């Protein structure tokens, strides 16, 4: 996981500036944390939608970089969809997961077709474990 923390904190100045931190990371599941930072709040005092979207896309991208070898595939954000459930006013956690079946099918298509899109579901929860938003981040993988 040390390399994953470096990936987030040292190779992405934007994620470092926003404050995204890695809590758990494996090829099947990633959990990122966004501590409360007044710079990430909107005018109404709640977490800015852009900060929530950033955390969701970061979780999906980190998961893809662990699940799909970046020396074999380039990984590009293609689309993102967030459904906000309620305002976030404190720390936020994002959990991105892909099933073994989806991982294997995506790898196979990527190897045989050279490019494949994968939709990564991400749930975003507050410190009480209440779901704040759900996201789907679609990533495009292209064989190098």
N, C-alpha and C positions, 0 to 999 in steps of 0.2 A: 504494500500500500504506500510505501514511502515514495516510489516513483509517481504514483497517482497524485499525491499531495504536491509534489514538485510540478507535475503537469498543470494543475489548477493554479497554484500559487506563484510559480515562477515563469511559466511559459504563456500565461494569459494575464497581461497587465490589467485588463478590464475586470476579470473575475477577482483578482487580488484587490483592486480598488473598491469593488462592491462588497467584498468581505466573504466570498464563498469559501467554505471549508469542507474537506472530505472527512466523513465519519466512518463510512464503510465502503469498500470497493472490491467487487469481484466481477468476473465476466457475466454473471447472471443477475447481479443486483448492485446498485450504487445508492448510497445515502449521503446527501450533501446537506450542509447546515448554512443558513444565512443568519448570523446574529443581528439583532436589532441595531441599526445604525441610523441616526437622525438624517444622514445624507440620503438614505434610501426611502424616505417618507414622502408622500404626496402632500398637497396643501391641506387635506382634511385630517392629517395625522395618522393615516393608515399607510401600510407598506405600498409603495408605488407599484402599479401594474407592471411596469417595465422591470422592476427588481424581481417580481414573481416570475415573469416570463424568462428572465435571464437565468434564474435558478433552475427552472424546468429544462431549458435547453442545455444548460451545463450538465445536468444529471444525465440526460439522454446521450450527450456527446461523450462524456467520460465513460459511460457504460459501453458505448460502441467502440471506443478506443481500447477497452480491455477485452471485449468479446471478439472483435474483428481486427486481426493483426494490421496495424497501421503501416507495416512494411509491405503488405500485400494489397491493401485497399486505401484509397483516399476516402475520407468521411466528410460529407458536406451537409450542413443544415439545408433542408429543402422546404419544409413547411412546419408551422407550429400553430396549435389551437389550444387555447386555455379557456376553461369554463370556471369562472369565479363563483364560489359558493357563498362566501361571506368575507367581510373585511379582515385583513391581517394587521395586527397592531404590535406584534412582538417578533421574537425569533421564529424562523421558518425552516422546515425540513422538507427536502424533496427525496422521493424514493422512485427510482427508475428500475424496472425489471423486464426481463425477457425470458420466456420459457425455453427449456432445452430444445423443444421442437422448433420454435421460431428461430433460435440461434442456428441450429443445424440446417434448416431450410434456407435461411438467408445466406449462409456460407456456401451451400451447394449452388444456389442460383448465382451468387457472385462469382464463383469459380468457373461455372459453365457459360454464363451469359456475359460476364464481364462487368455488369452493373446491376444493381438491385436497390430498391427502396425498402426501408424497414420502418414501421411505425412503432415508436417506443412510448408506452404509457408511463406517465409520471403522476404520482399523487403528491400533493403539497399539504402539509399539516403544521399546525401551530404547536406551542409548547405543551398544551393540554392534550395533544393528539387529535384534535378536531380537524377535519379536512377543510381546508381553506379554498383549494382549487384542484381541478383535475386538468391534466394537459396530455396532448398527444403531439410528440415531436417526430416528424418524418425525416429520416436521414437518407441520403443517397450515398451508396457505397459503389466505388468504381475500382476495378482491378487495376493495379499499377503495372 
